[in-house]
Amino acid sequence: MKSIREIKDFNGKSFLVRVDFDVPVSKEDKIEEPFRIIKQKENLDYIISRGGIISIISHISSIDSFSLIIEELQSLLGYEIKLSSSIDSFKNKSPELIILLDNIRKFDGELENSEELANRLGAGFDYYINNAFAVCHRNHSSVSAITKVLPSYAGLLVLEEVSFLSKALTADPDGKVIIIGGAKGETKLPVVKNFIDKADKIIVGGVVANDILKARGMDISDSSIDKNLDNLIGGLDINSPKLVLPLDFTKKEDRILDLGPQSIDLFKSSLSGAKMVIWNGPLGLFEDPEFSYGTKEMAQFLSELDCFRIIGGGDTILAIQLFSSLDKFDFISTGGGAMLYFLSSQAMPGLEALK
């Protein structure tokens, strides 16, 4: 990929930067988890300290407009940020502030990867920087089509993500353990398939474990499973000795909602001798204290494990913050779905466009 570090002249140049501010926001209009926002600061500092002038694009799902959290954004990033609702007037001319175009997904053509929208977005800018790894698996106008309009480069965060996740893919399988939890088997099972030959063990919890146990013939009662299970499981050796599946559960109304103590003991013993652990997805309904046991035990155990640890996904990050500390982990990916796409070795439009 072309790197922002290749740019020689920043002074007075106008930069269109795709960032990721898609964070959860409370009913009181407060940012609940700012990790993704804070991770954008290094790239902004890099451009501004070299004389660049910045306008930024992002989307947000939890609220309609960034206007509700603009003051928090300014506080977290340390810059004055002016919100613009117009594509035709969001090009920044002042190095003393940052202009943010309000919620790009409100604009027609973004989700369709419109070249017309990309031309409007790029008008008058000198460079485009993609620093939003979490949307690099999306074929959207502000991620993909825009690279046909402007000289385009990967930002510092995207470079960091690709570097660490590439190591996860290519590291020696001996001593490499993958932990997959959460829901959405359609995004998680491709990772399981991809790592069968790339890892020592694959520990599986959450709905993905339900899927595999169901495919093995186990009665999981009314517990959640993914649709099109046969298609999702297809090509996976569900009886592979590398798969480590739960032994017991905590249930409510015949639904599996958490792991039992035997399962956690098995998972911990499976991590013995691990050199690298990659974790995406909680192991139960951890938001409810009644069903937080499995995720809490794993978070605390991993925080003290002597190995290289990579985590990713919004729920996983939130769980670590609840039960341990992010500082105890070696790399935290800002991408949930994007991390899974990368780890399943699927082509990602946002990264392909920067080659």
Secondary structure, DSSP 8 states (H G I E B T S, - for coil): --BGGG----TT-EEEEE------B-TTS-BS--HHHHTTHHHHHHHHTTT-EEEEE---SSSS-GGGTHHHHHHHHTS-EEEE--GGG-----TT-EEEES-GGGSTTTTTT-HHHHHHHHTT-SEEEE--GGGTTS--TTTTGGGGTS-EEE-HHHHHHHHHHHHHHHS-STTEEEEE-SS-HHHHHHHHHHHTTT-SEEEE-HHHHHHHHHHTT---TT----SSHHHHHTT--TT-TTEE--S-EEEETTEEEEE-HHHHHHHHHHTTT-SEEEEES-SS-TTSGGG-HHHHHHHHHHHH-SSEEEEESHHHHHHHHHHS-GGGSSEEES-SHHHHHHHTT---HHHHTT-
